[in-house]
Amino acid sequence: MRKFAIVTGGSRGIGFAVAKYLAKSGYDLALIARDQAKLTEAKLAIEIESPDAEVSIYASDIGDAEKSYQLTQKICQSTKQVDVLFNNAGVALAGTDELSISDMQSMLNINVMGVFAVAKAVLEKMAEQKSGYIMNLSSMSGRRSLPRMGGYGASKFAVSGLTEALFAKYVPQGIQVTAICPGVIDTDMTRGVSLENADKIQLTDIVATVDYLLTVGRQTAIPFIEMRNSALVGKDGSLSNAKKADQPLENA
């Protein structure tokens, strides 16, 4: 029997790469993202590569927490079991106190409240099953915040903190929870960052990490994984060419 996974931000970038891997690994999918056209393209591409996979798509704004919760509940109710949540949708805006109130609020709505709402709905299902795996995409900015990306760092610290608490609560119930904390990844979201593409973490590295988490023995519980850019080790990690606050970079 095929397993079932929910992927937020599944229309492109990290979410799309992980969704393709899951489909090839025997999962049916529910993809959530904002853009209906990109979701449709993603669905077709996945079904061509994995013709046995059933892919459902849902165009929705993760930043609307109540709507995201209700939508995810509906998805969970439509399937017998939810095996994996890859909670990936997010947005990055450069800046700290220079961010406008509205920009900071928007980033918190997507990166924190959206992640929380989707996880809350999925955990209701997984608690009944007493099984499942939740992977929240945090960031190295959720482990070490820098002035250039302080607002983003605050949102990702929240994701890391939420994940740590969920880990402590649900691992004893048979549910695995991990925060994946990568540095700069080679996606559209980081095209304004000054690292050479070869120095950025590759999508294949994220997929390999997900594969590791899903295949490691159940006697092992992993609260977080840090993935640092080799080129930044020993440096301050400052992203000198990060996009300005009026140029949001979305992972959805």
N, C-alpha and C positions, 0 to 999 in steps of 0.2 A: 504494500500500500504506500502511495506517495505521501510524503510529509507536507506540511503547510507552513509558509513563512510570510510575514508582513514586512515590507521594506518601505520606509518613508524616504522621501527624496530619491525615489527609485527610477526616475526618468532619465538620469544622466550621471556622469561622474562616478563617485564612489558607490552610490546606491545602485546604479545600473550595473556596474561591474560585479558587485556582490549578488545582485539578482540573477545575472547570467550564470554565475557559479552555482547558486542554489538550484536553479532550474536543471542544470546539468547533473546535479547531485541528487536528483529525485524529489525535489520540492515543487509543489504548486505554489503560486504566488498571488499576493495582493500588493499592488504597487500604489503608493500614495504620493502625489506631488501636485504642484499648482497648475502646470501647463498640460491641458488635455491633448494637444497635438503631439507634444514630446512624449507623453505617456503612451499614446497610440503607437508612435514609432518604436518605443522601447518594447512594448508588447509584441509587435510584429517581429522585431529582431530576435527576441528571446524565443518565440515560438518557432521561428525558422531554425535556430540552433538546437532547440530542445522541443521537438514536435509532440512529445508526450506531456509536456507541462501545460497546465491550465493557468492562464495569467489573467487576473481581474485587475482593472485599473480604476482609480478614484481620483478625480481632480478636486483638490481641496486645499485650503490654506491652513497649514499646520499651526500658524500663529493664532488662529481662532480656537482657543483651547476647548471650549465647550463643544463646538462643532466637531473637533478632532476626536474628542472622547466619545461622542455619540456615534460618529462614523466607525471608529475602531470597534466599539461594542457591536455594531451591526455586522461588521466583518467577522468578528469572533463568533457571533451567534449563527453565522451562515456555514460554519465548518465544524466538524466533529472535534478537531484538536488544532491548537496553534503550537507549533514546535519551536519556531524562532521568530523573534522580533529584532530586526536590524533597524535601530532608531537613529536615523542618519540625517534627516532634514535639518538644515541650519543656514545661518547667514552671518557674514563677517563684515564689520565696519571698523575702520581704523580710528584710533583716538581713545582718549580717556575722558577727562573732565571737559574737553572741548567738544565732545559729542553733544548734540542737541537732546533735550529731554525726549522728544518724539522718536529720534533714532535709537536711543538707548532702550526705550520702552518697546519699540518694534523688535529689536534684537532679543530682548528678554522674552517677549511673547513667543517667538519662534524657537529660540535655542533652549529655553527653560520650560515655559508653560506647555509648549507643543510636545516636547519630549515627555514631560510629566503626564500629560493627558493621555497620550497613546500608551505609555507604559502602564498607567493605572487601569485602563480598559483591558489590556492584554493580561495583566497580572490577575485580574478577576477570573479569567478563563484558566490560566495556568495554575492558579491555586486550587481550582476544582480538579484539574488533571493530576496535580502534584508532579508536574514535569514541565520542561520547556527551557529555552535559553533566551535571555534578553541581552543584547549588545547595544549599549549606548555609545554613539560616537562623540567622544569628548575631544580633547586636543592637548598637546603639550602646553598650550596656553591655559589649560585647566589644571596644570601642575605647577607652572611657573609663569606668572603674569609679567608682561613687559609694558612700559609706558606707551609705546606706539599702538598697542592693541589692548589697553586696559579694560575697556568696556566689554570687548569680546572675551577677554580672559575672565572677567567676572561671571559672564554667562556660562562659560565652560567649567569654571570652578563649581558652579551650582550643579551642573550635570555630573561632575565627578563626585560631589558630596551626596547627591541623590542616589547615585549608583552604589556608593559605598554603604549607605544605609539599607538599600534594597538587597544588596549582597548579604549583609548580616542577617536580615530578616528572612530571606527566602531560600538561601542555600540549604538550611536545615529542613526545608520543606520539599527538597528535590528539584528546585528551580535554580539554574545557574544565571548569574548576572555579572557582566563585565563591562568596564569602561575602556574603550580603545582610545588611546591618547597619542595620535600621530603629530609629527611636526609638519613641515610644509610638504604637501602632496602635489603631484603634477596633475592638476585639473584646471578647468576654466576658472575656478574660484581663486587660484593663486597665480594667474597669468601676469599680474602686476608686481609680483614679488621678484626680487633681483637675483635669486639663485638661478644657476643654469638648470635646465630641465633635467640633465643627467644627475644633478645633485639633489633633486627632489625625490621624496618617497614616491614610488610607483603604485599605480592601482593594483598591479599584480602582488605587491607586498601586502596591501590591505586584504586582498582575497586570500593570500596564503595565511594571514593571521586569523581570518575567520575560519578557514579550513582547520587550522591547528586547534582553535577553541572548540570546534564541533567534534573533533576526533580524539582529543585528549581524554584519558580515562576519567570516569565519573568520580573516582576517589580524589580527584584534584579539583580545587575551586580557585578561580583566578579573578581577583577583584578588579585589577586594571592591568593594562599593558602599555608601557611607554615605547614609542617609536621615534627615535631622534634622528635628525638628518646628520649623516656622518660629516658633511661639510661644515656644520655649525658646532660640532663638539669642540670645546675649548674656546669658543667665541661667545659673545654676549647674546647671540641669537636674534639680534635686532633685525626687523624686516624693513629696511630703509625705503623700499619702493612700494610698500603696501598701499592699497587703494585708499583714497580719501573717503571721509564719512559720507559724501554725497554720491559715492559709487559703490553700492552694496554688492557683495559677491555672494551669490546664493548657491547652496548645495542641495537644492530641492528641485 
